[in-house]
């Protein structure tokens, strides 16, 4: 019998809940959205579906194991321990936000709204997740291990990513840095670097490929769209966004595959506002200002996603 103290039930705020926080009441939120021509009913329908799904998950989970709710915003500061079970109630991005903080604790990921969430990382629904939790509790479960990316600074600070890392400037100004990969080093001015895991290849990285495919079709409409990246489970792909060529900056080194033995080294040349953040969470970041050197590679830790 597996010893699990209790389950951590992870959720994020719906768009309606965020609007109510901003405007104080649902009525004021409705007035604002409708005054600019938006459809408030969509926010209500989305929220209603999520609340119903989450309530169902709570009831069924409470019949199996004690649990406590952790909001997405508190994940960076919450102390997880190996005797817990983590249950995430979607969307896909919430699984990514959670996985990098829980170590190897098994994650049961639930899709609360299949009509709105792709569900790439969400194999369970509010009605069928129970047996998966029971298998974890008895120690008879299977997981899909997912590699994580790691950014480590020379002072020992580190940040993990389930989907992707961003290295660049905190605002929309150009990021300045020196990049080294294998035996090539260049000085760059760009919109920053994306480093994606295999799990994240359908996320932010895919938008870069979509943009490239769109540009390719614009230049030659006869060409087919570019394929999506095919990464091995323990490979990372880095892509430099919008590299600018000038007298002082180059753009020959714009993409490459990283492995356990082939890292990427980036030295910041930004006096201020340099950052490294992961999985789209800008509030949890490393300062990356002039003099900081980051080594990017495959982390030793892996995420453990429970499968059906």
Secondary structure, DSSP 8 states (H G I E B T S, - for coil): -----EEEEEE---HHHHHHHHHSSHHHHHHHHHHTT--HHHHHHHHHHHHHHHHHHHHHHHTTS-EEEEEGGGGGG----TTEEEEEES-HHHHHHHHTTSTT-EEEEEES-TTT---TT--EETTT-HHHHHHHHHT---EEEEEEEEEEETTS-EEEESSEEEEEESSSS-EEEEEEETTEEEEEEES-EEEE-SGGGGTHHHHHHHHHHHHHHHH-TTS---------TT-EEEEESS----SS---S--EEEE-SS--EEEEE--SS-EEEEETTEEEEEEE--TT-EEEEEEEEEEEEEE--
